[in-house]
Amino acid sequence: MVTAAFWQACHGGQQRTAEYLLDKGADVDWIGYGSQTALDIARRSNADELVEWLRDRGARSSDEVQGN
């Protein structure tokens, strides 16, 4: 599943891999493991450049996705 791989790439701070997977159709706002989006997990991993890149692509936190 491309979206789960994208989420994992963001967890690991792997922006180039995340870029590739997003181009392949990953859901940028998928709420995955621990009820977190890719943006949430990139923040937790202190991947600041990746967080900025995700935001530039419209990524939202799980709270934003769920309307909290």
PDB file with SEQRES, HELIX, SHEET and CRYST1 records, atoms N, CA, C and O in Angstrom:
SEQRES   1 A   68  MET VAL THR ALA ALA PHE TRP GLN ALA CYS HIS GLY GLY          
SEQRES   2 A   68  GLN GLN ARG THR ALA GLU TYR LEU LEU ASP LYS GLY ALA          
SEQRES   3 A   68  ASP VAL ASP TRP ILE GLY TYR GLY SER GLN THR ALA LEU          
SEQRES   4 A   68  ASP ILE ALA ARG ARG SER ASN ALA ASP GLU LEU VAL GLU          
SEQRES   5 A   68  TRP LEU ARG ASP ARG GLY ALA ARG SER SER ASP GLU VAL          
SEQRES   6 A   68  GLN GLY ASN                                                  
HELIX    1 AA1 VAL A    2  HIS A   11  1                                  10    
HELIX    2 AA2 GLN A   15  ASP A   23  1                                   9    
HELIX    3 AA3 TYR A   33  SER A   35  5                                   3    
HELIX    4 AA4 ALA A   38  ARG A   44  1                                   7    
HELIX    5 AA5 ASP A   48  ASP A   56  1                                   9    
HELIX    6 AA6 SER A   62  GLN A   66  1                                   5    
CRYST1    1.000    1.000    1.000  90.00  90.00  90.00 P 1           1          
ATOM      1  N   MET A   1       0.845  -1.175   0.000  1.00  0.00           N  
ATOM      2  CA  MET A   1       0.000   0.000   0.000  1.00  0.00           C  
ATOM      3  C   MET A   1       0.894   1.242   0.000  1.00  0.00           C  
ATOM      4  O   MET A   1       1.680   1.453   0.923  1.00  0.00           O  
ATOM      5  N   VAL A   2       0.764   2.044  -1.029  1.00  0.00           N  
ATOM      6  CA  VAL A   2       1.618   3.212  -1.205  1.00  0.00           C  
ATOM      7  C   VAL A   2       1.436   4.224  -0.076  1.00  0.00           C  
ATOM      8  O   VAL A   2       2.398   4.878   0.326  1.00  0.00           O  
ATOM      9  N   THR A   3       0.240   4.359   0.427  1.00  0.00           N  
ATOM     10  CA  THR A   3      -0.025   5.345   1.482  1.00  0.00           C  
ATOM     11  C   THR A   3       0.675   4.961   2.780  1.00  0.00           C  
ATOM     12  O   THR A   3       1.248   5.820   3.450  1.00  0.00           O  
ATOM     13  N   ALA A   4       0.636   3.695   3.140  1.00  0.00           N  
ATOM     14  CA  ALA A   4       1.323   3.255   4.362  1.00  0.00           C  
ATOM     15  C   ALA A   4       2.834   3.438   4.214  1.00  0.00           C  
ATOM     16  O   ALA A   4       3.501   3.835   5.169  1.00  0.00           O  
ATOM     17  N   ALA A   5       3.371   3.158   3.048  1.00  0.00           N  
ATOM     18  CA  ALA A   5       4.799   3.363   2.803  1.00  0.00           C  
ATOM     19  C   ALA A   5       5.154   4.852   2.899  1.00  0.00           C  
ATOM     20  O   ALA A   5       6.207   5.209   3.428  1.00  0.00           O  
ATOM     21  N   PHE A   6       4.272   5.717   2.388  1.00  0.00           N  
ATOM     22  CA  PHE A   6       4.459   7.161   2.486  1.00  0.00           C  
ATOM     23  C   PHE A   6       4.504   7.578   3.954  1.00  0.00           C  
ATOM     24  O   PHE A   6       5.388   8.329   4.367  1.00  0.00           O  
ATOM     25  N   TRP A   7       3.560   7.093   4.725  1.00  0.00           N  
ATOM     26  CA  TRP A   7       3.505   7.415   6.156  1.00  0.00           C  
ATOM     27  C   TRP A   7       4.805   6.992   6.836  1.00  0.00           C  
ATOM     28  O   TRP A   7       5.369   7.743   7.631  1.00  0.00           O  
ATOM     29  N   GLN A   8       5.275   5.792   6.521  1.00  0.00           N  
ATOM     30  CA  GLN A   8       6.516   5.289   7.119  1.00  0.00           C  
ATOM     31  C   GLN A   8       7.719   6.138   6.701  1.00  0.00           C  
ATOM     32  O   GLN A   8       8.612   6.390   7.510  1.00  0.00           O  
ATOM     33  N   ALA A   9       7.743   6.575   5.449  1.00  0.00           N  
ATOM     34  CA  ALA A   9       8.830   7.440   4.987  1.00  0.00           C  
ATOM     35  C   ALA A   9       8.840   8.742   5.779  1.00  0.00           C  
ATOM     36  O   ALA A   9       9.904   9.234   6.156  1.00  0.00           O  
ATOM     37  N   CYS A  10       7.669   9.296   6.029  1.00  0.00           N  
ATOM     38  CA  CYS A  10       7.575  10.522   6.829  1.00  0.00           C  
ATOM     39  C   CYS A  10       8.006  10.262   8.268  1.00  0.00           C  
ATOM     40  O   CYS A  10       8.638  11.115   8.891  1.00  0.00           O  
ATOM     41  N   HIS A  11       7.675   9.111   8.787  1.00  0.00           N  
ATOM     42  CA  HIS A  11       8.101   8.732  10.139  1.00  0.00           C  
ATOM     43  C   HIS A  11       9.617   8.704  10.227  1.00  0.00           C  
ATOM     44  O   HIS A  11      10.197   9.094  11.240  1.00  0.00           O  
ATOM     45  N   GLY A  12      10.250   8.242   9.166  1.00  0.00           N  
ATOM     46  CA  GLY A  12      11.705   8.153   9.145  1.00  0.00           C  
ATOM     47  C   GLY A  12      12.410   9.402   8.642  1.00  0.00           C  
ATOM     48  O   GLY A  12      13.636   9.432   8.542  1.00  0.00           O  
ATOM     49  N   GLY A  13      11.628  10.441   8.322  1.00  0.00           N  
ATOM     50  CA  GLY A  13      12.220  11.676   7.835  1.00  0.00           C  
ATOM     51  C   GLY A  13      12.798  11.566   6.439  1.00  0.00           C  
ATOM     52  O   GLY A  13      13.687  12.335   6.072  1.00  0.00           O  
ATOM     53  N   GLN A  14      12.307  10.626   5.662  1.00  0.00           N  
ATOM     54  CA  GLN A  14      12.828  10.348   4.326  1.00  0.00           C  
ATOM     55  C   GLN A  14      12.038  11.127   3.263  1.00  0.00           C  
ATOM     56  O   GLN A  14      11.148  10.582   2.610  1.00  0.00           O  
ATOM     57  N   GLN A  15      12.380  12.403   3.106  1.00  0.00           N  
ATOM     58  CA  GLN A  15      11.607  13.265   2.220  1.00  0.00           C  
ATOM     59  C   GLN A  15      11.641  12.819   0.763  1.00  0.00           C  
ATOM     60  O   GLN A  15      10.607  12.843   0.095  1.00  0.00           O  
ATOM     61  N   ARG A  16      12.778  12.420   0.262  1.00  0.00           N  
ATOM     62  CA  ARG A  16      12.848  12.007  -1.154  1.00  0.00           C  
ATOM     63  C   ARG A  16      11.948  10.810  -1.416  1.00  0.00           C  
ATOM     64  O   ARG A  16      11.283  10.745  -2.451  1.00  0.00           O  
ATOM     65  N   THR A  17      11.923   9.879  -0.501  1.00  0.00           N  
ATOM     66  CA  THR A  17      11.043   8.716  -0.636  1.00  0.00           C  
ATOM     67  C   THR A  17       9.591   9.157  -0.534  1.00  0.00           C  
ATOM     68  O   THR A  17       8.744   8.686  -1.292  1.00  0.00           O  
ATOM     69  N   ALA A  18       9.301  10.056   0.398  1.00  0.00           N  
ATOM     70  CA  ALA A  18       7.936  10.568   0.543  1.00  0.00           C  
ATOM     71  C   ALA A  18       7.491  11.290  -0.723  1.00  0.00           C  
ATOM     72  O   ALA A  18       6.345  11.139  -1.148  1.00  0.00           O  
ATOM     73  N   GLU A  19       8.377  12.070  -1.331  1.00  0.00           N  
ATOM     74  CA  GLU A  19       8.048  12.762  -2.584  1.00  0.00           C  
ATOM     75  C   GLU A  19       7.669  11.759  -3.663  1.00  0.00           C  
ATOM     76  O   GLU A  19       6.666  11.930  -4.356  1.00  0.00           O  
ATOM     77  N   TYR A  20       8.468  10.721  -3.799  1.00  0.00           N  
ATOM     78  CA  TYR A  20       8.209   9.683  -4.796  1.00  0.00           C  
ATOM     79  C   TYR A  20       6.853   9.025  -4.551  1.00  0.00           C  
ATOM     80  O   TYR A  20       6.062   8.856  -5.479  1.00  0.00           O  
ATOM     81  N   LEU A  21       6.592   8.659  -3.312  1.00  0.00           N  
ATOM     82  CA  LEU A  21       5.349   7.956  -2.995  1.00  0.00           C  
ATOM     83  C   LEU A  21       4.131   8.865  -3.137  1.00  0.00           C  
ATOM     84  O   LEU A  21       3.064   8.405  -3.544  1.00  0.00           O  
ATOM     85  N   LEU A  22       4.272  10.129  -2.813  1.00  0.00           N  
ATOM     86  CA  LEU A  22       3.166  11.062  -3.017  1.00  0.00           C  
ATOM     87  C   LEU A  22       2.860  11.185  -4.506  1.00  0.00           C  
ATOM     88  O   LEU A  22       1.696  11.238  -4.902  1.00  0.00           O  
ATOM     89  N   ASP A  23       3.897  11.229  -5.324  1.00  0.00           N  
ATOM     90  CA  ASP A  23       3.703  11.265  -6.781  1.00  0.00           C  
ATOM     91  C   ASP A  23       3.016   9.999  -7.298  1.00  0.00           C  
ATOM     92  O   ASP A  23       2.376  10.019  -8.349  1.00  0.00           O  
ATOM     93  N   LYS A  24       3.151   8.909  -6.559  1.00  0.00           N  
ATOM     94  CA  LYS A  24       2.533   7.633  -6.943  1.00  0.00           C  
ATOM     95  C   LYS A  24       1.115   7.480  -6.404  1.00  0.00           C  
ATOM     96  O   LYS A  24       0.478   6.446  -6.605  1.00  0.00           O  
ATOM     97  N   GLY A  25       0.616   8.527  -5.710  1.00  0.00           N  
ATOM     98  CA  GLY A  25      -0.776   8.504  -5.301  1.00  0.00           C  
ATOM     99  C   GLY A  25      -1.050   8.326  -3.818  1.00  0.00           C  
ATOM    100  O   GLY A  25      -2.192   8.073  -3.433  1.00  0.00           O  
ATOM    101  N   ALA A  26      -0.041   8.451  -2.983  1.00  0.00           N  
ATOM    102  CA  ALA A  26      -0.264   8.317  -1.542  1.00  0.00           C  
ATOM    103  C   ALA A  26      -1.241   9.383  -1.054  1.00  0.00           C  
ATOM    104  O   ALA A  26      -1.285  10.496  -1.579  1.00  0.00           O  
ATOM    105  N   ASP A  27      -2.011   9.022  -0.055  1.00  0.00           N  
ATOM    106  CA  ASP A  27      -2.966   9.939   0.579  1.00  0.00           C  
ATOM    107  C   ASP A  27      -2.225  10.717   1.654  1.00  0.00           C  
ATOM    108  O   ASP A  27      -1.866  10.161   2.691  1.00  0.00           O  
ATOM    109  N   VAL A  28      -1.994  12.011   1.409  1.00  0.00           N  
ATOM    110  CA  VAL A  28      -1.203  12.848   2.310  1.00  0.00           C  
ATOM    111  C   VAL A  28      -1.850  12.984   3.689  1.00  0.00           C  
ATOM    112  O   VAL A  28      -1.154  13.266   4.664  1.00  0.00           O  
ATOM    113  N   ASP A  29      -3.149  12.793   3.787  1.00  0.00           N  
ATOM    114  CA  ASP A  29      -3.860  12.976   5.059  1.00  0.00           C  
ATOM    115  C   ASP A  29      -4.360  11.675   5.683  1.00  0.00           C  
ATOM    116  O   ASP A  29      -5.228  11.702   6.556  1.00  0.00           O  
ATOM    117  N   TRP A  30      -3.824  10.543   5.247  1.00  0.00           N  
ATOM    118  CA  TRP A  30      -4.229   9.259   5.829  1.00  0.00           C  
ATOM    119  C   TRP A  30      -3.886   9.243   7.311  1.00  0.00           C  
ATOM    120  O   TRP A  30      -2.774   9.593   7.707  1.00  0.00           O  
ATOM    121  N   ILE A  31      -4.832   8.842   8.108  1.00  0.00           N  
ATOM    122  CA  ILE A  31      -4.599   8.696   9.548  1.00  0.00           C  
ATOM    123  C   ILE A  31      -4.168   7.258   9.778  1.00  0.00           C  
ATOM    124  O   ILE A  31      -4.954   6.320   9.648  1.00  0.00           O  
ATOM    125  N   GLY A  32      -2.910   7.116  10.120  1.00  0.00           N  
ATOM    126  CA  GLY A  32      -2.325   5.789  10.247  1.00  0.00           C  
ATOM    127  C   GLY A  32      -2.116   5.377  11.683  1.00  0.00           C  
ATOM    128  O   GLY A  32      -2.936   5.644  12.561  1.00  0.00           O  
ATOM    129  N   TYR A  33      -1.018   4.734  11.890  1.00  0.00           N  
ATOM    130  CA  TYR A  33      -0.678   4.156  13.176  1.00  0.00           C  
ATOM    131  C   TYR A  33      -0.662   5.220  14.269  1.00  0.00           C  
ATOM    132  O   TYR A  33      -0.176   6.332  14.062  1.00  0.00           O  
ATOM    133  N   GLY A  34      -1.191   4.870  15.416  1.00  0.00           N  
ATOM    134  CA  GLY A  34      -1.240   5.816  16.528  1.00  0.00           C  
ATOM    135  C   GLY A  34      -2.166   6.981  16.270  1.00  0.00           C  
ATOM    136  O   GLY A  34      -2.057   8.021  16.920  1.00  0.00           O  
ATOM    137  N   SER A  35      -3.082   6.818  15.322  1.00  0.00           N  
ATOM    138  CA  SER A  35      -4.047   7.870  14.958  1.00  0.00           C  
ATOM    139  C   SER A  35      -3.353   9.162  14.542  1.00  0.00           C  
ATOM    140  O   SER A  35      -3.812  10.255  14.871  1.00  0.00           O  
ATOM    141  N   GLN A  36      -2.242   9.029  13.816  1.00  0.00           N  
ATOM    142  CA  GLN A  36      -1.487  10.190  13.371  1.00  0.00           C  
ATOM    143  C   GLN A  36      -1.378  10.221  11.856  1.00  0.00           C  
ATOM    144  O   GLN A  36      -1.293   9.183  11.200  1.00  0.00           O  
ATOM    145  N   THR A  37      -1.381  11.437  11.311  1.00  0.00           N  
ATOM    146  CA  THR A  37      -1.133  11.615   9.879  1.00  0.00           C  
ATOM    147  C   THR A  37       0.378  11.670   9.649  1.00  0.00           C  
ATOM    148  O   THR A  37       1.166  11.677  10.594  1.00  0.00           O  
ATOM    149  N   ALA A  38       0.756  11.708   8.386  1.00  0.00           N  
ATOM    150  CA  ALA A  38       2.170  11.842   8.033  1.00  0.00           C  
ATOM    151  C   ALA A  38       2.741  13.140   8.606  1.00  0.00           C  
ATOM    152  O   ALA A  38       3.886  13.166   9.057  1.00  0.00           O  
ATOM    153  N   LEU A  39       1.958  14.203   8.592  1.00  0.00           N  
ATOM    154  CA  LEU A  39       2.404  15.473   9.162  1.00  0.00           C  
ATOM    155  C   LEU A  39       2.659  15.331  10.658  1.00  0.00           C  
ATOM    156  O   LEU A  39       3.680  15.802  11.160  1.00  0.00           O  
ATOM    157  N   ASP A  40       1.748  14.692  11.366  1.00  0.00           N  
ATOM    158  CA  ASP A  40       1.920  14.479  12.805  1.00  0.00           C  
ATOM    159  C   ASP A  40       3.206  13.713  13.095  1.00  0.00           C  
ATOM    160  O   ASP A  40       3.979  14.093  13.975  1.00  0.00           O  
ATOM    161  N   ILE A  41       3.425  12.652  12.361  1.00  0.00           N  
ATOM    162  CA  ILE A  41       4.565  11.786  12.655  1.00  0.00           C  
ATOM    163  C   ILE A  41       5.872  12.444  12.241  1.00  0.00           C  
ATOM    164  O   ILE A  41       6.901  12.219  12.878  1.00  0.00           O  
ATOM    165  N   ALA A  42       5.852  13.252  11.187  1.00  0.00           N  
ATOM    166  CA  ALA A  42       7.061  13.993  10.794  1.00  0.00           C  
ATOM    167  C   ALA A  42       7.406  15.016  11.875  1.00  0.00           C  
ATOM    168  O   ALA A  42       8.577  15.202  12.206  1.00  0.00           O  
ATOM    169  N   ARG A  43       6.398  15.669  12.419  1.00  0.00           N  
ATOM    170  CA  ARG A  43       6.635  16.604  13.530  1.00  0.00           C  
ATOM    171  C   ARG A  43       7.240  15.884  14.718  1.00  0.00           C  
ATOM    172  O   ARG A  43       8.204  16.360  15.317  1.00  0.00           O  
ATOM    173  N   ARG A  44       6.671  14.733  15.059  1.00  0.00           N  
ATOM    174  CA  ARG A  44       7.153  13.958  16.203  1.00  0.00           C  
ATOM    175  C   ARG A  44       8.594  13.508  15.993  1.00  0.00           C  
ATOM    176  O   ARG A  44       9.348  13.344  16.952  1.00  0.00           O  
ATOM    177  N   SER A  45       8.970  13.309  14.733  1.00  0.00           N  
ATOM    178  CA  SER A  45      10.329  12.880  14.395  1.00  0.00           C  
ATOM    179  C   SER A  45      11.291  14.058  14.246  1.00  0.00           C  
ATOM    180  O   SER A  45      12.463  13.869  13.919  1.00  0.00           O  
ATOM    181  N   ASN A  46      10.791  15.282  14.487  1.00  0.00           N  
ATOM    182  CA  ASN A  46      11.609  16.500  14.367  1.00  0.00           C  
ATOM    183  C   ASN A  46      12.202  16.666  12.966  1.00  0.00           C  
ATOM    184  O   ASN A  46      13.329  17.138  12.814  1.00  0.00           O  
ATOM    185  N   ALA A  47      11.442  16.280  11.956  1.00  0.00           N  
ATOM    186  CA  ALA A  47      11.857  16.419  10.558  1.00  0.00           C  
ATOM    187  C   ALA A  47      11.291  17.733  10.015  1.00  0.00           C  
ATOM    188  O   ALA A  47      10.347  17.733   9.226  1.00  0.00           O  
ATOM    189  N   ASP A  48      11.872  18.834  10.442  1.00  0.00           N  
ATOM    190  CA  ASP A  48      11.314  20.154  10.170  1.00  0.00           C  
ATOM    191  C   ASP A  48      11.172  20.470   8.681  1.00  0.00           C  
ATOM    192  O   ASP A  48      10.154  21.025   8.267  1.00  0.00           O  
ATOM    193  N   GLU A  49      12.167  20.129   7.877  1.00  0.00           N  
ATOM    194  CA  GLU A  49      12.078  20.389   6.434  1.00  0.00           C  
ATOM    195  C   GLU A  49      10.958  19.563   5.811  1.00  0.00           C  
ATOM    196  O   GLU A  49      10.234  20.045   4.940  1.00  0.00           O  
ATOM    197  N   LEU A  50      10.823  18.345   6.250  1.00  0.00           N  
ATOM    198  CA  LEU A  50       9.754  17.481   5.763  1.00  0.00           C  
ATOM    199  C   LEU A  50       8.394  18.026   6.170  1.00  0.00           C  
ATOM    200  O   LEU A  50       7.452  17.994   5.379  1.00  0.00           O  
ATOM    201  N   VAL A  51       8.283  18.525   7.389  1.00  0.00           N  
ATOM    202  CA  VAL A  51       7.034  19.128   7.853  1.00  0.00           C  
ATOM    203  C   VAL A  51       6.661  20.302   6.957  1.00  0.00           C  
ATOM    204  O   VAL A  51       5.506  20.436   6.553  1.00  0.00           O  
ATOM    205  N   GLU A  52       7.623  21.140   6.652  1.00  0.00           N  
ATOM    206  CA  GLU A  52       7.363  22.291   5.778  1.00  0.00           C  
ATOM    207  C   GLU A  52       6.939  21.821   4.386  1.00  0.00           C  
ATOM    208  O   GLU A  52       5.996  22.361   3.808  1.00  0.00           O  
ATOM    209  N   TRP A  53       7.627  20.828   3.856  1.00  0.00           N  
ATOM    210  CA  TRP A  53       7.280  20.277   2.542  1.00  0.00           C  
ATOM    211  C   TRP A  53       5.854  19.710   2.552  1.00  0.00           C  
ATOM    212  O   TRP A  53       5.089  19.938   1.615  1.00  0.00           O  
ATOM    213  N   LEU A  54       5.502  18.981   3.597  1.00  0.00           N  
ATOM    214  CA  LEU A  54       4.158  18.419   3.712  1.00  0.00           C  
ATOM    215  C   LEU A  54       3.106  19.529   3.764  1.00  0.00           C  
ATOM    216  O   LEU A  54       2.085  19.456   3.080  1.00  0.00           O  
ATOM    217  N   ARG A  55       3.358  20.544   4.570  1.00  0.00           N  
ATOM    218  CA  ARG A  55       2.420  21.669   4.676  1.00  0.00           C  
ATOM    219  C   ARG A  55       2.228  22.345   3.320  1.00  0.00           C  
ATOM    220  O   ARG A  55       1.114  22.729   2.964  1.00  0.00           O  
ATOM    221  N   ASP A  56       3.322  22.487   2.565  1.00  0.00           N  
ATOM    222  CA  ASP A  56       3.248  23.095   1.234  1.00  0.00           C  
ATOM    223  C   ASP A  56       2.374  22.276   0.291  1.00  0.00           C  
ATOM    224  O   ASP A  56       1.875  22.794  -0.709  1.00  0.00           O  
ATOM    225  N   ARG A  57       2.192  21.006   0.608  1.00  0.00           N  
ATOM    226  CA  ARG A  57       1.356  20.126  -0.215  1.00  0.00           C  
ATOM    227  C   ARG A  57      -0.025  19.918   0.388  1.00  0.00           C  
ATOM    228  O   ARG A  57      -0.768  19.035  -0.040  1.00  0.00           O  
ATOM    229  N   GLY A  58      -0.363  20.723   1.372  1.00  0.00           N  
ATOM    230  CA  GLY A  58      -1.697  20.686   1.945  1.00  0.00           C  
ATOM    231  C   GLY A  58      -1.916  19.675   3.036  1.00  0.00           C  
ATOM    232  O   GLY A  58      -3.057  19.427   3.427  1.00  0.00           O  
ATOM    233  N   ALA A  59      -0.847  19.078   3.542  1.00  0.00           N  
ATOM    234  CA  ALA A  59      -0.986  18.075   4.600  1.00  0.00           C  
ATOM    235  C   ALA A  59      -1.587  18.700   5.851  1.00  0.00           C  
ATOM    236  O   ALA A  59      -1.340  19.859   6.182  1.00  0.00           O  
ATOM    237  N   ARG A  60      -2.388  17.883   6.532  1.00  0.00           N  
ATOM    238  CA  ARG A  60      -3.052  18.335   7.756  1.00  0.00           C  
ATOM    239  C   ARG A  60      -2.743  17.372   8.903  1.00  0.00           C  
ATOM    240  O   ARG A  60      -2.381  16.215   8.690  1.00  0.00           O  
ATOM    241  N   SER A  61      -2.896  17.880  10.108  1.00  0.00           N  
ATOM    242  CA  SER A  61      -2.742  17.034  11.295  1.00  0.00           C  
ATOM    243  C   SER A  61      -4.006  16.183  11.450  1.00  0.00           C  
ATOM    244  O   SER A  61      -5.024  16.442  10.809  1.00  0.00           O  
ATOM    245  N   SER A  62      -3.925  15.181  12.299  1.00  0.00           N  
ATOM    246  CA  SER A  62      -5.107  14.339  12.520  1.00  0.00           C  
ATOM    247  C   SER A  62      -6.255  15.165  13.096  1.00  0.00           C  
ATOM    248  O   SER A  62      -7.413  14.925  12.756  1.00  0.00           O  
ATOM    249  N   ASP A  63      -5.954  16.129  13.959  1.00  0.00           N  
ATOM    250  CA  ASP A  63      -7.001  16.997  14.500  1.00  0.00           C  
ATOM    251  C   ASP A  63      -7.673  17.800  13.391  1.00  0.00           C  
ATOM    252  O   ASP A  63      -8.894  17.953  13.388  1.00  0.00           O  
ATOM    253  N   GLU A  64      -6.887  18.310  12.456  1.00  0.00           N  
ATOM    254  CA  GLU A  64      -7.448  19.059  11.344  1.00  0.00           C  
ATOM    255  C   GLU A  64      -8.308  18.169  10.443  1.00  0.00           C  
ATOM    256  O   GLU A  64      -9.384  18.575  10.004  1.00  0.00           O  
ATOM    257  N   VAL A  65      -7.832  16.968  10.176  1.00  0.00           N  
ATOM    258  CA  VAL A  65      -8.571  16.029   9.322  1.00  0.00           C  
ATOM    259  C   VAL A  65      -9.909  15.671   9.962  1.00  0.00           C  
ATOM    260  O   VAL A  65     -10.932  15.586   9.283  1.00  0.00           O  
ATOM    261  N   GLN A  66      -9.886  15.464  11.271  1.00  0.00           N  
ATOM    262  CA  GLN A  66     -11.092  15.037  11.992  1.00  0.00           C  
ATOM    263  C   GLN A  66     -11.968  16.202  12.405  1.00  0.00           C  
ATOM    264  O   GLN A  66     -13.039  15.995  12.974  1.00  0.00           O  
ATOM    265  N   GLY A  67     -11.533  17.432  12.129  1.00  0.00           N  
ATOM    266  CA  GLY A  67     -12.349  18.602  12.442  1.00  0.00           C  
ATOM    267  C   GLY A  67     -12.324  18.990  13.899  1.00  0.00           C  
ATOM    268  O   GLY A  67     -13.265  19.615  14.388  1.00  0.00           O  
ATOM    269  N   ASN A  68     -11.262  18.631  14.606  1.00  0.00           N  
ATOM    270  CA  ASN A  68     -11.146  18.985  16.044  1.00  0.00           C  
ATOM    271  C   ASN A  68     -10.494  20.320  16.218  1.00  0.00           C  
ATOM    272  O   ASN A  68     -10.315  20.777  17.347  1.00  0.00           O  
TER     273      ASN A  68                                                      
END                                                                             
